[in-house]
Amino acid sequence: MSVKTADETVLSTIIPTYRRDTDLSECIDSLVIQTRLPAEIIVIDNANSASTREVVSLKQEEFGEKIHFRYIQNGERNSPTIARNIGIRESSGTILLFLDDDVILEQEFIENTLNVFSMYPVAIGVQGTVINKRYPAGINLILRLFYLTHSETDKNRFLPSIQNVYAIPLTKIIRCDWLMSGCTCYKKEIFTEFLFDEKLLRYSSGDDSDLSYRINKKYPGTLFQTPHARLIHKVSMEGRHSDTQVIKLGQVYALYLFYKNFGTGFREKLIYIWSRVGLLLIQIGLFIGKPSKQGFRKAVSLIQAYQYCLRHLNLIQQGNIEFFTKKLL
């Protein structure tokens, strides 16, 4: 694959959103002051909210002379994966920038991301760097022991535990196993072969890892991360679902993605099981260290999620998670 030159590149920005009007407004504000502007900003509203439509309408009035705005209601199901795929179909750009609705970009984010495509013509995807994400050394060591999401210097990997290694600190442009959907550009042409997995509804845990890992397996060495395209991820609590629902959803999706991406290898299975042991031990430890009703509910919910996955193991192995997702509609 080859990317167009900087002068020919047309960038479309795709932002799924769900009841985060203030966050969305701040995200767009960071886009309209970029040193390299997108040609269009496509907002896909998973909540079909009149207030969100109003946010986009106001931005269109203020900045519409230099950027084209589009507001699309996702009338099917509340799913960031479906919303992103809608954005792909509706976009006009040769490069697609996917953003979470609660990120704030530094002013040269787009310019520095596109520079990587120019430097590495093989690049299919390039992600920026979240500058407010940190892992204290002691906690990071425990997470690493259990193959849970942790950080390593200049390393970005996707683990059989369906957890990630973040490149923190990132000191140079690196090749990656996976890319975050919240701050990543892809060449649009890759989506003739790959799309986000629409089986994943609501909080689509792991959808970005799944897509990018599949791309990297077919086209190794084509995914990059740059330390020069910087952003803040606020991790907004607006529009989020209950802890107990997210815990159950996360475990069903993780097991589904494990079998989808890693199959039935003995070593991979051991890593996955060990990581679930680690998750439970950490949750119990947090509750013992600081007892609370919420902490107790999280530990119990995690155990119940494991039991639920075991009861439906055969279906999940076959790639069938409709028994679970149909309850989310």
C-alpha positions, 0 to 999 in steps of 0.5 A, a space after each residue: 500500500 502507498 499513501 498519498 503525499 502530504 499535499 494530496 492527503 485528505 483527512 477525515 476525522 471520525 468521532 463516536 460519542 455517547 452523552 458527552 456533550 461537553 467533552 465532545 465540544 472540547 475535543 472538536 475545539 482541539 481539532 479546529 486549531 490544528 496546524 494541519 486541519 482535517 477536511 471533515 469532522 464526522 460525529 456519530 451519535 450513539 445516543 441520538 441526542 438532541 443536545 449532541 446534535 446542537 453541539 455539532 450544529 454550533 461548531 458548524 456555524 462557528 468553523 464551517 468555513 474551514 472544516 465540513 461537519 457532519 452529524 450522523 445518528 447511529 440508529 441501529 445499536 449503541 456500539 462504538 464499533 458500529 459507529 466507527 464503521 458508519 464513519 468509514 463508509 461516510 468519510 471522503 478522506 484518504 486518511 481516517 483519524 479515529 478519536 474518542 470523544 473525551 480526548 484533547 489534541 495538542 496543536 500539531 497532533 495531525 501534522 506530526 501523525 501525517 509526517 510518519 506516513 511520509 517517513 514510512 511509506 509502508 505505514 497503514 496506521 499511526 497512533 499518537 501518544 497519551 501524555 497523561 497515562 502513567 503506571 507507578 513502578 510497583 503497580 506496573 510490576 504487579 500488572 506485568 507479572 500477571 500479563 495485565 495492561 502495563 507499560 514498558 519503554 518503547 514497546 507496544 504489544 498485544 498480549 494473549 491475555 487480551 491486555 496491552 503493553 503501552 509504550 511508556 515512556 516513548 522516546 522514538 517512533 516505534 512499530 506496534 502490535 496494536 493501536 488505540 482507536 481513540 487517537 489513531 490514523 489509518 489509510 482508508 483503503 485498509 477498510 476494504 479488507 478489515 472493519 471493526 467487529 460489530 458483534 461488540 456492543 455498548 462499551 466495546 472493550 478490546 475492539 481497537 486491539 482486535 482490529 489493529 492486531 488483525 491488520 498487523 498479522 497480515 501486514 506486519 511492521 505497518 503500524 506505528 506510534 509517534 511520541 510527537 503527536 501528543 494528546 490528553 485522554 480525560 477518561 470521562 465518566 459521563 455516559 459510562 455504564 455501571 461497574 458490574 455491567 462493564 466487568 461482565 461485558 469485559 470478561 465475555 468480550 475478552 474471552 471471545 477475542 482470545 479465541 478469535 485472535 489466539 486460538 487454542 495454543 497451550 501457552 496462550 491459554 495459560 497466559 489467559 488463565 493466569 491473567 484472570 487469576 491476577 485480575 481477581 487477586 488484585 480486586 480482592 487485594 483492593 477490597 482488603 486494603 480499603 473495604 467498601 461496598 463498591 469494592 465488594 461488589 466488583 470482586 463478586 461481579 468478577 467471580 460471577 463474570 468468570 462463572 458466566 463465561 464458563 457456562 457459555 464457553 462453547 458458544 464463545 469458542 465458536 465466536 457466538 456472543 449474541 446470547 450476551 449482547 442481545 441483552 444489551 439492546 
